Amino acid sequence: MQKPGSGFDRIMATVSHSNPDMWGPLNEYDERVQTRQLREDEHQRGIVQSLQDLHDMLKDYHAPGVVHPSIESLKPSSRSIFGALFHSKPPKRRTRLPPNLPKGLYMFGDVGSGKTMLMDMFYDTLPHNITSKTRIHFHNFMQDVHKRLHAMKMEHGTDMDAVQYVAADIAEKGSVLCFDEFQCTDVADAMILRSLLEALMSHGVVLVTTSNRHPNDLYKNGIQRESFIPCINLLKTSLRVLNLDSTTDYRKIPRPPSGVYHHPLDKAAITHADRWFRFFGDFENEPPHAATQQVWGRKIEIPKASGSAAMFKFDELIGRATGAADYLELMRSYHAFVVTGVPGMTHRERDLARRFITFIDAVYESRAKLVLTTAVPLFQLFMSPDEVDDALDGGRKTGSVKHAEDHEGVDDVMRQMMDDLGMSMNMLKNSSLFSGDEERFAFSRALSRLSEMGSQEWVERGLGMEHRGGLNEKEGWQRVRSRWREDSM
């Protein structure tokens, strides 16, 4: 029988690599601009800066050794007939990613947006410590994955998790895996993609991909699409999603390519916060400066302000003795807030969490913009994975957790809490971390509001984006904000 990996090895562009000059994507971009191969473009430069951020993080990255699972470990444990009939399926285990794994990139845009050129810049300038790298068209990649899965099952039987074995094989080929034209059009791909990508990352593989579609638009109207949603959530959480299509406001300033929330607190988080602060602020007419606000005879210090945007570190805003009156006064003066260094707040930081939720409510109710850099994904801000595990156990014992939820991975449950207020409340009722229904509702509502404030509709409303009406749209929204200020006096 043909060795499972042989066809795969032929089609994968895995090469040994050395870049002794430490030439990065920004160096390459600057040279092409200077030699007039490219025209200077502020939006495209922002994308290249994101590539450079990942390049810089990879300089210090050393992937863990791949631990190959045994064939026996991937087969279900044998049980008696009685046990098979009455023993419930155990909850899914949480796949843990290496703590030092750099966050990869998912770059999407229309034809002509420069996807191939940008991938070339990144792939060809990888730092010298990345000694092997792989680049492949995603369709070819999935074809060969299915061939390998078929070969494994022919040899070892169908009752095994062959995806984990194949993922380990691929991870051994290189620590950086680049996909051209990521897409999902086949139900067979949809059913395995999430576990395949998660397994690759668990072995320390950094993923970088291009696509024509935002993750939310992948496999639209596909068979059993609901089973593909966890893969979409994984892509949005574990990769930095960048929009290559330039959109500008009435000032002709391009909107940053990423969403308004970023985790973890890596080098890219600094770029993320600075870029959004520049976009929401007015650096040309009002360069960044410190400012103060008066609230009932007390001063609120704003470390950085520009135009109608304010920027704080979490400790400067939430770590101090601030409250609803302070936040309300800030909302009257600013319409955009950039808060950096937000930690995960478990049961030990409940006071900080309550204060932060009060701030979130003030931002939401004033229809302001919110940019965050966080240590953990948003769905882990107020409950750690272990705390959600405990809540799931409580729900199983009381019968309040639905059967479907009972068998989902903990991370999937936590992601769904962001978008489903009813589910979030149900989960929190099974947790002993909250003192009553009112507090549970406040925490659930905060997750829901963060999700809404991260949407494109919320972020772009009132900014005078050209595709939404330009300056007229901005002036109309300013009138709405003015009425809110009058009502809140």
C-alpha positions as CSV (number, residue, x, y, z in Angstrom):
1,M,0.0,0.0,0.0
2,Q,1.2,3.5,-0.8
3,K,2.5,5.4,2.2
4,P,-0.3,7.9,3.3
5,G,2.0,10.9,3.1
6,S,3.7,10.4,-0.2
7,G,1.2,12.3,-2.5
8,F,0.9,14.9,0.2
9,D,4.7,15.5,0.3
10,R,4.8,16.0,-3.4
11,I,2.2,18.7,-3.5
12,M,3.1,20.6,-0.4
13,A,5.6,23.4,-1.1
14,T,7.6,22.8,2.1
15,V,11.1,24.2,1.9
16,S,14.1,24.7,4.2
17,H,14.5,28.4,4.8
18,S,17.0,30.9,5.9
19,N,16.8,34.7,5.9
20,P,20.1,35.8,7.5
21,D,19.6,39.5,6.8
22,M,16.3,39.6,8.8
23,W,14.7,41.4,5.9
24,G,11.0,41.9,6.8
25,P,7.8,42.6,4.9
26,L,8.0,46.4,5.6
27,N,11.6,46.4,4.2
28,E,10.3,44.7,1.1
29,Y,7.3,47.0,0.8
30,D,9.5,50.2,1.2
31,E,11.9,48.9,-1.5
32,R,9.1,48.3,-4.0
33,V,7.7,51.7,-3.4
34,Q,11.1,53.3,-3.8
35,T,11.7,51.5,-7.0
36,R,8.2,52.3,-8.2
37,Q,7.1,48.7,-8.4
38,L,4.3,49.8,-6.1
39,R,2.5,53.1,-5.3
40,E,2.4,54.2,-1.7
41,D,-0.9,53.3,-0.2
42,E,-1.8,54.0,3.5
43,H,-4.2,51.1,3.8
44,Q,-1.9,48.6,2.2
45,R,1.0,49.8,4.4
46,G,-1.3,49.1,7.4
47,I,-1.7,45.5,6.1
48,V,2.0,45.1,5.7
49,Q,2.6,46.4,9.2
50,S,0.4,43.6,10.4
51,L,2.6,41.2,8.5
52,Q,5.7,42.8,10.0
53,D,4.2,42.4,13.5
54,L,3.8,38.7,13.0
55,H,7.3,38.5,11.4
56,D,8.8,40.2,14.5
57,M,6.9,37.8,16.9
58,L,8.2,34.8,14.8
59,K,11.8,35.9,15.4
60,D,11.6,34.7,19.0
61,Y,9.3,31.7,18.3
62,H,10.4,28.1,18.6
63,A,7.6,25.6,18.0
64,P,7.2,22.8,20.5
65,G,8.2,19.3,19.4
66,V,5.4,17.5,17.7
67,V,4.1,14.7,20.0
68,H,2.7,12.1,17.6
69,P,-0.4,10.3,18.9
70,S,-0.4,6.5,18.8
71,I,-2.9,4.7,16.7
72,E,-4.4,3.1,19.8
73,S,-4.9,6.4,21.5
74,L,-7.1,7.6,18.6
75,K,-9.5,4.7,18.9
76,P,-12.5,4.8,21.3
77,S,-12.0,2.9,24.5
78,S,-13.8,-0.4,24.5
79,R,-16.9,-0.8,26.8
80,S,-19.2,-3.6,27.6
81,I,-22.5,-3.9,25.8
82,F,-24.3,-2.6,29.0
83,G,-21.9,0.3,29.2
84,A,-22.3,1.2,25.6
85,L,-26.1,1.3,26.0
86,F,-26.2,3.4,29.2
87,H,-23.0,5.3,29.5
88,S,-23.3,8.9,28.3
89,K,-20.8,10.3,26.0
90,P,-18.1,12.3,27.9
91,P,-17.9,16.0,27.3
92,K,-15.4,17.1,24.6
93,R,-11.9,17.8,25.9
94,R,-10.6,21.3,25.4
95,T,-7.7,21.5,23.0
96,R,-5.0,23.6,24.5
97,L,-2.8,25.7,22.3
98,P,0.8,26.4,23.2
99,P,0.9,29.6,25.3
100,N,3.7,31.1,23.1
101,L,1.9,30.4,19.8
102,P,1.9,33.7,17.8
103,K,-1.6,34.6,16.5
104,G,-1.8,33.9,12.8
105,L,-3.5,36.0,10.1
106,Y,-6.6,35.6,7.9
107,M,-6.5,38.1,5.1
108,F,-9.6,38.5,2.9
109,G,-10.5,40.7,0.0
110,D,-11.8,40.8,-3.6
111,V,-9.9,39.9,-6.7
112,G,-7.2,42.5,-7.2
113,S,-6.8,43.4,-3.5
114,G,-3.2,42.2,-3.5
115,K,-3.6,38.9,-1.6
116,T,-0.9,37.0,-3.6
117,M,1.6,39.8,-3.4
118,L,1.1,40.2,0.4
119,M,1.5,36.5,1.0
120,D,4.7,36.5,-1.1
121,M,6.1,39.4,1.0
122,F,5.3,37.5,4.2
123,Y,6.4,34.0,3.1
124,D,9.6,35.1,1.3
125,T,10.9,37.2,4.3
126,L,10.2,34.8,7.2
127,P,12.9,35.1,9.9
128,H,15.9,32.8,9.8
129,N,14.8,30.7,12.9
130,I,11.8,29.5,10.9
131,T,13.9,26.7,9.3
132,S,11.0,25.1,7.4
133,K,7.8,26.6,6.0
134,T,4.9,25.4,3.9
135,R,2.7,27.2,1.3
136,I,-0.1,25.5,-0.6
137,H,-3.4,26.3,-2.3
138,F,-6.1,25.4,0.1
139,H,-8.1,23.3,-2.3
140,N,-5.0,21.1,-3.0
141,F,-4.3,20.9,0.7
142,M,-7.8,19.6,1.5
143,Q,-7.7,17.1,-1.3
144,D,-4.5,15.6,0.1
145,V,-5.8,15.6,3.6
146,H,-8.8,13.5,2.5
147,K,-6.5,11.1,0.6
148,R,-4.4,10.6,3.8
149,L,-7.5,10.1,5.9
150,H,-8.8,7.5,3.5
151,A,-5.5,5.7,3.6
152,M,-5.4,5.7,7.4
153,K,-8.9,4.3,7.6
154,M,-8.3,1.6,5.1
155,E,-5.3,0.4,7.1
156,H,-6.6,1.0,10.7
157,G,-10.4,1.0,10.4
158,T,-13.0,3.8,10.4
159,D,-13.4,3.9,14.1
160,M,-10.6,6.2,14.9
161,D,-9.8,10.0,15.0
162,A,-7.5,10.0,12.0
163,V,-7.6,13.8,11.7
164,Q,-5.4,14.0,14.8
165,Y,-2.8,11.7,13.3
166,V,-2.8,13.5,9.9
167,A,-2.5,16.9,11.7
168,A,0.6,15.7,13.6
169,D,2.2,14.5,10.3
170,I,1.6,17.9,8.7
171,A,2.9,19.8,11.8
172,E,6.2,17.9,11.4
173,K,6.7,19.5,8.0
174,G,7.0,23.0,9.2
175,S,6.0,25.5,12.0
176,V,4.5,28.1,9.5
177,L,1.7,27.0,7.2
178,C,0.4,29.4,4.5
179,F,-2.8,28.8,2.6
180,D,-3.7,30.6,-0.6
181,E,-7.5,31.0,-1.3
182,F,-9.0,29.5,1.9
183,Q,-12.6,28.4,1.2
184,C,-15.0,25.7,2.1
185,T,-17.5,24.5,-0.5
186,D,-17.7,20.8,0.4
187,V,-19.5,19.2,3.3
188,A,-16.7,16.7,3.8
189,D,-14.3,19.6,4.3
190,A,-16.8,21.4,6.6
191,M,-17.1,18.4,8.9
192,I,-13.3,18.1,9.7
193,L,-11.9,21.6,9.2
194,R,-12.3,22.8,12.8
195,S,-10.7,19.8,14.4
196,L,-7.9,19.8,11.7
197,L,-7.0,23.5,12.2
198,E,-7.2,23.3,16.0
199,A,-5.0,20.2,16.0
200,L,-2.4,21.9,13.8
201,M,-2.3,24.9,16.1
202,S,-2.1,22.7,19.2
203,H,1.2,21.4,17.7
204,G,2.5,24.9,17.4
205,V,1.8,25.6,13.7
206,V,1.3,29.3,12.9
207,L,-1.4,29.6,10.2
208,V,-1.5,32.5,7.7
209,T,-4.2,32.4,5.0
210,T,-5.8,34.5,2.2
211,S,-9.4,34.2,1.1
212,N,-12.1,36.0,-0.9
213,R,-14.5,35.9,2.0
214,H,-14.8,37.0,5.6
215,P,-14.9,34.0,7.9
216,N,-18.6,34.7,8.6
217,D,-19.3,34.2,4.8
218,L,-17.6,30.8,4.5
219,Y,-19.7,27.8,3.5
220,K,-22.9,29.9,3.2
221,N,-26.0,27.9,2.6
222,G,-23.9,24.7,2.9
223,I,-25.3,21.4,4.0
224,Q,-25.2,21.1,7.8
225,R,-23.7,24.6,8.0
226,E,-24.5,24.8,11.8
227,S,-21.8,22.1,12.3
228,F,-19.3,24.5,10.6
229,I,-20.0,27.5,12.9
230,P,-17.4,26.3,15.4
231,C,-14.8,26.4,12.7
232,I,-15.8,30.0,11.8
233,N,-15.5,31.0,15.5
234,L,-12.1,29.3,15.7
235,L,-10.8,31.3,12.7
236,K,-12.1,34.6,14.2
237,T,-10.7,33.9,17.6
238,S,-7.4,32.3,16.8
239,L,-6.4,34.3,13.7
240,R,-6.2,38.1,13.2
241,V,-8.8,38.8,10.5
242,L,-7.7,41.6,8.1
243,N,-9.9,43.2,5.4
244,L,-7.7,43.9,2.4
245,D,-10.4,46.0,0.7
246,S,-9.8,49.7,1.5
247,T,-12.7,51.7,2.9
248,T,-12.2,55.4,3.7
249,D,-14.2,58.1,5.5
250,Y,-15.0,61.6,4.3
251,R,-11.4,62.6,5.2
252,K,-10.1,60.0,2.9
253,I,-8.5,58.2,5.9
254,P,-8.7,54.4,5.5
255,R,-10.4,52.4,8.1
256,P,-8.0,50.0,10.0
257,P,-8.2,46.5,8.4
258,S,-8.9,44.6,11.6
259,G,-11.9,44.5,14.0
260,V,-12.0,46.7,17.1
261,Y,-11.1,43.9,19.5
262,H,-7.7,42.3,19.7
263,H,-6.1,39.6,21.8
264,P,-3.6,38.6,23.1
265,L,-1.5,41.4,24.5
266,D,1.3,40.9,21.9
267,K,3.3,43.2,19.7
268,A,0.4,43.5,17.3
269,A,-1.9,44.8,20.1
270,I,0.2,48.0,20.2
271,T,-0.2,48.5,16.5
272,H,-3.9,47.7,16.8
273,A,-4.6,50.3,19.5
274,D,-2.5,53.1,17.9
275,R,-4.1,52.5,14.5
276,W,-7.6,52.8,15.8
277,F,-6.8,55.8,18.0
278,R,-5.4,57.6,14.9
279,F,-8.5,56.7,12.9
280,F,-11.0,57.9,15.6
281,G,-8.9,60.9,16.6
282,D,-8.0,64.0,14.8
283,F,-4.2,64.0,14.8
284,E,-3.9,66.7,12.1
285,N,-5.8,69.4,14.0
286,E,-5.4,68.1,17.5
287,P,-2.3,65.9,18.1
288,P,-2.5,63.5,21.0
289,H,-2.3,65.2,24.4
290,A,-3.2,64.6,28.1
291,A,-6.5,66.1,29.2
292,T,-8.7,66.4,32.3
293,Q,-12.4,66.4,33.0
294,Q,-14.2,67.7,36.1
295,V,-16.8,65.6,37.8
296,W,-18.3,66.9,41.0
297,G,-15.2,68.8,41.9
298,R,-12.9,65.8,41.1
299,K,-10.6,65.5,38.2
300,I,-10.6,62.6,35.7
301,E,-7.2,62.3,34.0
302,I,-7.3,61.3,30.3
303,P,-3.7,60.1,29.4
304,K,-4.2,60.6,25.6
305,A,-6.9,62.5,23.8
306,S,-7.2,63.6,20.2
307,G,-10.4,65.1,18.7
308,S,-13.3,63.1,20.1
309,A,-11.2,60.0,20.9
310,A,-9.7,59.1,24.3
311,M,-7.1,56.4,25.0
312,F,-6.6,54.7,28.4
313,K,-4.7,51.8,29.9
314,F,-7.2,49.5,31.7
315,D,-5.6,50.3,35.1
316,E,-5.8,54.0,34.4
317,L,-9.5,53.9,33.7
318,I,-10.9,50.9,35.7
319,G,-8.2,50.3,38.3
320,R,-8.9,53.6,39.9
321,A,-11.9,54.5,42.0
322,T,-14.1,55.5,39.1
323,G,-17.8,55.0,38.7
324,A,-20.9,55.7,36.6
325,A,-20.8,59.5,37.0
326,D,-17.2,59.6,35.8
327,Y,-18.0,57.4,32.8
328,L,-21.1,59.5,31.9
329,E,-19.0,62.7,31.9
330,L,-16.5,61.0,29.6
331,M,-19.2,60.0,27.2
332,R,-20.3,63.7,26.9
333,S,-16.8,64.7,25.8
334,Y,-15.7,61.8,23.6
335,H,-17.3,59.4,21.2
336,A,-14.6,56.8,20.9
337,F,-12.6,55.0,23.6
338,V,-9.4,52.9,23.2
339,V,-8.7,50.8,26.3
340,T,-5.5,48.7,26.3
341,G,-4.3,45.9,28.6
342,V,-7.7,44.5,29.6
343,P,-7.1,41.4,31.8
344,G,-9.3,38.3,32.2
345,M,-11.4,38.9,35.3
346,T,-12.2,35.7,37.2
347,H,-13.9,35.4,40.6
348,R,-10.9,37.1,42.2
349,E,-11.4,40.3,40.3
350,R,-15.1,40.7,40.6
351,D,-14.9,44.3,41.7
352,L,-12.9,45.3,38.6
353,A,-15.3,43.3,36.4
354,R,-18.3,45.2,37.9
355,R,-16.6,48.5,37.3
356,F,-15.7,47.5,33.7
357,I,-19.3,46.4,33.0
358,T,-20.5,49.8,34.2
359,F,-18.2,51.4,31.7
360,I,-19.3,49.1,28.9
361,D,-22.9,50.0,29.7
362,A,-22.1,53.8,29.5
363,V,-20.3,53.3,26.1
364,Y,-23.2,51.3,24.7
365,E,-26.0,53.6,25.9
366,S,-24.2,56.7,24.5
367,R,-23.7,54.9,21.2
368,A,-19.9,55.5,21.4
369,K,-17.1,53.4,19.9
370,L,-15.0,51.0,21.9
371,V,-11.6,49.5,21.0
372,L,-10.0,46.9,23.3
373,T,-6.8,45.0,23.5
374,T,-7.3,42.1,25.9
375,A,-5.3,39.3,27.4
376,V,-7.9,36.7,26.6
377,P,-10.7,36.3,24.0
378,L,-13.8,38.4,24.9
379,F,-15.8,35.3,25.8
380,Q,-13.3,34.6,28.5
381,L,-13.2,38.1,30.0
382,F,-15.6,37.4,32.9
383,M,-15.4,33.6,33.2
384,S,-12.3,31.4,32.7
385,P,-12.6,28.1,30.8
386,D,-12.3,26.3,34.1
387,E,-15.2,28.3,35.6
388,V,-17.3,27.5,32.6
389,D,-16.4,23.9,33.0
390,D,-17.8,24.1,36.5
391,A,-21.0,25.8,35.3
392,L,-21.5,23.1,32.7
393,D,-21.1,20.4,35.4
394,G,-23.7,22.2,37.5
395,G,-26.1,22.4,34.5
396,R,-25.7,18.7,33.8
397,K,-26.6,17.9,37.4
398,T,-29.7,20.1,37.4
399,G,-30.7,19.2,33.9
400,S,-30.7,22.9,32.8
401,V,-28.0,22.4,30.2
402,K,-29.5,21.2,26.9
403,H,-28.2,17.9,25.5
404,A,-26.5,19.6,22.6
405,E,-24.7,22.0,24.9
406,D,-23.7,19.1,27.1
407,H,-21.5,17.6,24.4
408,E,-20.0,20.8,22.9
409,G,-16.5,21.9,23.7
410,V,-16.1,24.4,26.4
411,D,-14.7,27.1,24.1
412,D,-17.7,26.6,21.7
413,V,-20.1,27.2,24.6
414,M,-18.2,30.3,25.7
415,R,-18.3,31.7,22.1
416,Q,-22.0,31.2,21.9
417,M,-22.5,33.1,25.1
418,M,-21.3,36.2,23.3
419,D,-24.2,36.0,20.8
420,D,-27.0,34.4,22.8
421,L,-28.2,36.4,25.9
422,G,-30.6,33.6,26.9
423,M,-27.9,30.9,26.7
424,S,-25.5,33.2,28.6
425,M,-28.0,33.6,31.4
426,N,-28.7,29.9,31.5
427,M,-25.0,29.2,31.9
428,L,-24.4,31.8,34.6
429,K,-27.3,30.4,36.6
430,N,-25.3,27.2,36.9
431,S,-22.3,29.1,38.3
432,S,-21.8,29.9,41.9
433,L,-19.7,33.0,41.0
434,F,-22.5,35.4,40.9
435,S,-24.5,36.7,43.9
436,G,-28.0,36.9,42.2
437,D,-30.0,37.1,39.1
438,E,-29.4,40.9,38.7
439,E,-25.6,40.4,38.7
440,R,-25.9,37.4,36.3
441,F,-28.0,39.5,33.9
442,A,-25.4,42.4,34.1
443,F,-22.6,40.0,33.1
444,S,-24.6,38.4,30.4
445,R,-25.7,41.7,29.0
446,A,-22.1,43.0,28.9
447,L,-21.1,40.0,26.7
448,S,-24.0,40.7,24.4
449,R,-23.3,44.4,24.2
450,L,-19.6,43.8,23.5
451,S,-20.6,41.5,20.6
452,E,-22.9,44.2,19.1
453,M,-20.3,47.0,19.6
454,G,-17.8,44.9,17.6
455,S,-20.0,44.7,14.5
456,Q,-19.2,46.6,11.4
457,E,-22.6,48.4,11.5
458,W,-21.8,49.8,15.0
459,V,-18.2,50.7,14.3
460,E,-18.9,52.6,11.1
461,R,-22.1,54.3,12.0
462,G,-21.6,58.1,12.3
463,L,-18.1,58.1,11.0
464,G,-18.9,59.5,7.5
465,M,-17.6,56.5,5.7
466,E,-17.8,57.1,1.9
467,H,-19.9,54.1,1.2
468,R,-22.4,55.1,3.9
469,G,-22.9,58.7,2.7
470,G,-19.8,60.6,3.7
471,L,-20.0,63.8,5.6
472,N,-23.8,64.0,5.5
473,E,-24.0,60.7,7.4
474,K,-21.6,61.9,10.0
475,E,-23.5,65.2,10.6
476,G,-26.8,63.3,10.9
477,W,-25.3,61.0,13.6
478,Q,-23.8,64.0,15.4
479,R,-27.4,65.4,15.8
480,V,-28.4,62.1,17.3
481,R,-25.5,62.2,19.8
482,S,-26.4,65.8,20.7
483,R,-29.9,64.8,21.7
484,W,-28.5,62.0,23.8
485,R,-26.2,64.5,25.6
486,E,-29.2,66.7,26.3
487,D,-31.2,63.8,27.7
488,S,-28.4,62.7,30.0
489,M,-27.8,66.1,31.6
